[in-house]
Amino acid sequence: MNVLFIGYGRMGGALGDAWLKGGLVERLSIVDPGLSADAAAGRYARLQDVPTDQAFELIVLAVKPAYASSALAGLSDRQCSQATVVSVAAGVTQASLSDAVGQRCPVVRAMPNTPVLLGAGCTGLYAGAQLDAARKAVIGRLFEAVGAAYWVDEEQQLDAVTAISGSGPAYYHLFSEALAEAGVKLGLNPELARNLAAQTAFGAATLQHQAHADFIELRVAVTSPNGTTAAAIEVFESQRKLRALLEQATSAAHRRSVELSKGA
Ligand SMILES: NC(=O)c1ccc[n+]([C@@H]2O[C@H](COP(=O)([O-])OP(=O)(O)OC[C@H]3O[C@@H](n4cnc5c(N)ncnc54)[C@H](OP(=O)(O)O)[C@@H]3O)[C@@H](O)[C@H]2O)c1
């Protein structure tokens, strides 16, 4: 597959490197002003430097949202002729990206998260009705190569994906930070408290990741009546405090995602 990346920073680089390494794509062309240009290796500083007679099956847009539409300007008809554009730019709507490519090729939006960098990501994908099943399957496979990938039916659902899995890694990091701080207050040295929190997060995530794992069953399995875990869970669940807080926090993230997609 002949792929063009526009933007090859943290996210673009993680995707492109993983797809090349996994043999999912044979050839990458990259436009990024931060890389040293080398036309023979398919690296260009500007889109205008890419040969206009080259056709791409996939064009991945991975620049900051503010530059997303302008970065697509200048694609030639030939470059677009067989392409699907996949944009990872947070909050930039399909309609504005379709306008930016002059409606010449279908546009898919992807909302990955940072663990994509380690092949453990979670990506929400939205295509709309214009994309055929074969292209959808190819794009799904590409994002499954860096973790899990899930299609949503409505573009607005990407705001909810952003609030849950897009921003989600930061929620878990905050929980680990607070757990480590609590460990220090209980008399552990900071390094040990940090390691206990991180390894526990990893172990719990590994359990949750097993096929058919049920969150409630996993919790109940370590919560003996009248035991230590039960004492802590009672505090979390008192007046559903933790759940209410999460609902508030994810609503705030969702609201902000909607605002950003409206350019606020
Ligand atoms: N990182 C994440 O975890 C994450 C998660 C979900 C979605 N995203 C989305 O991914 C996109 C990229 O984020 P990132 O973290 O990878 O940013 P990044 O590391 O700053 O990468 C963006 C790259 O694009 C280059 N660039 C800027 N203008 C360009 C243009 N006109 N043509 C080609 N390349 C251009 C930048 O070069 P210069 O630095 O020289 O300007 C930079 O190398 C964003 O839209 C973000 O919303 C990121």
The ligand as an SDF file (V2000), in Angstrom:
LIG
                    3D

 48 52  0  0  0  0  0  0  0  0999 V2000
   -0.1900   12.6160   20.6650 N   0  0  0  0  0  0  0  0  0  0  0  0
   -1.3530   12.0420   21.0190 C   0  0  0  0  0  0  0  0  0  0  0  0
   -1.4600   11.3190   21.9810 O   0  0  0  0  0  0  0  0  0  0  0  0
   -2.5880   12.2400   20.1800 C   0  0  0  0  0  0  0  0  0  0  0  0
   -3.7600   11.5440   20.5140 C   0  0  0  0  0  0  0  0  0  0  0  0
   -4.8910   11.6970   19.6940 C   0  0  0  0  0  0  0  0  0  0  0  0
   -4.8340   12.5450   18.5940 C   0  0  0  0  0  0  0  0  0  0  0  0
   -3.6810   13.2170   18.3360 N   0  0  0  0  0  0  0  0  0  0  0  0
   -3.6770   14.1320   17.1950 C   0  0  0  0  0  0  0  0  0  0  0  0
   -2.5470   13.8860   16.3960 O   0  0  0  0  0  0  0  0  0  0  0  0
   -2.1710   15.0980   15.7500 C   0  0  0  0  0  0  0  0  0  0  0  0
   -0.6720   15.2370   15.8480 C   0  0  0  0  0  0  0  0  0  0  0  0
   -0.3290   15.2790   17.2390 O   0  0  0  0  0  0  0  0  0  0  0  0
    1.1640   14.9710   17.6910 P   0  0  0  0  0  0  0  0  0  0  0  0
    1.1360   14.8190   19.1620 O   0  0  0  0  0  0  0  0  0  0  0  0
    1.7440   13.8780   16.8360 O   0  0  0  0  0  0  0  0  0  0  0  0
    1.8570   16.3760   17.2830 O   0  0  0  0  0  0  0  0  0  0  0  0
    3.3660   16.6370   16.8940 P   0  0  0  0  0  0  0  0  0  0  0  0
    4.2710   15.6780   17.5830 O   0  0  0  0  0  0  0  0  0  0  0  0
    3.5860   18.1140   17.0480 O   0  0  0  0  0  0  0  0  0  0  0  0
    3.4120   16.2690   15.3320 O   0  0  0  0  0  0  0  0  0  0  0  0
    2.8950   17.0840   14.3170 C   0  0  0  0  0  0  0  0  0  0  0  0
    3.9460   17.1380   13.2120 C   0  0  0  0  0  0  0  0  0  0  0  0
    3.3750   17.7660   12.0640 O   0  0  0  0  0  0  0  0  0  0  0  0
    4.3490   18.6580   11.5270 C   0  0  0  0  0  0  0  0  0  0  0  0
    3.6880   19.6680   10.6930 N   0  0  0  0  0  0  0  0  0  0  0  0
    3.2200   20.8870   11.0440 C   0  0  0  0  0  0  0  0  0  0  0  0
    2.6590   21.4840    9.9630 N   0  0  0  0  0  0  0  0  0  0  0  0
    2.7560   20.6320    8.9330 C   0  0  0  0  0  0  0  0  0  0  0  0
    2.3460   20.6720    7.5650 C   0  0  0  0  0  0  0  0  0  0  0  0
    1.7080   21.7180    7.0380 N   0  0  0  0  0  0  0  0  0  0  0  0
    2.6000   19.5950    6.7850 N   0  0  0  0  0  0  0  0  0  0  0  0
    3.2410   18.5370    7.2900 C   0  0  0  0  0  0  0  0  0  0  0  0
    3.6600   18.4320    8.5800 N   0  0  0  0  0  0  0  0  0  0  0  0
    3.4150   19.4650    9.3900 C   0  0  0  0  0  0  0  0  0  0  0  0
    5.0270   19.2170   12.7450 C   0  0  0  0  0  0  0  0  0  0  0  0
    6.2590   19.7870   12.4060 O   0  0  0  0  0  0  0  0  0  0  0  0
    6.7810   21.0580   13.2810 P   0  0  0  0  0  0  0  0  0  0  0  0
    6.8900   20.5670   14.6890 O   0  0  0  0  0  0  0  0  0  0  0  0
    8.0830   21.3870   12.6500 O   0  0  0  0  0  0  0  0  0  0  0  0
    5.7290   22.1050   13.1470 O   0  0  0  0  0  0  0  0  0  0  0  0
    5.1780   17.9600   13.6020 C   0  0  0  0  0  0  0  0  0  0  0  0
    6.3440   17.2290   13.2720 O   0  0  0  0  0  0  0  0  0  0  0  0
   -2.9350   16.2290   16.4370 C   0  0  0  0  0  0  0  0  0  0  0  0
   -3.9220   16.7410   15.5620 O   0  0  0  0  0  0  0  0  0  0  0  0
   -3.5700   15.5870   17.6390 C   0  0  0  0  0  0  0  0  0  0  0  0
   -4.8670   16.1150   17.8590 O   0  0  0  0  0  0  0  0  0  0  0  0
   -2.5550   13.0860   19.0800 C   0  0  0  0  0  0  0  0  0  0  0  0
  1  2  1  0
  2  3  2  0
  2  4  1  0
  4  5  1  0
  4 48  2  0
  5  6  2  0
  6  7  1  0
  7  8  2  0
  8  9  1  0
  8 48  1  0
  9 10  1  0
  9 46  1  0
 10 11  1  0
 11 12  1  0
 11 44  1  0
 12 13  1  0
 13 14  1  0
 14 15  2  0
 14 16  1  0
 14 17  1  0
 17 18  1  0
 18 19  2  0
 18 20  1  0
 18 21  1  0
 21 22  1  0
 22 23  1  0
 23 24  1  0
 23 42  1  0
 24 25  1  0
 25 26  1  0
 25 36  1  0
 26 27  1  0
 26 35  1  0
 27 28  2  0
 28 29  1  0
 29 30  1  0
 29 35  2  0
 30 31  1  0
 30 32  2  0
 32 33  1  0
 33 34  2  0
 34 35  1  0
 36 37  1  0
 36 42  1  0
 37 38  1  0
 38 39  2  0
 38 40  1  0
 38 41  1  0
 42 43  1  0
 44 45  1  0
 44 46  1  0
 46 47  1  0
M  CHG  2   8   1  16  -1
M  END
$$$$
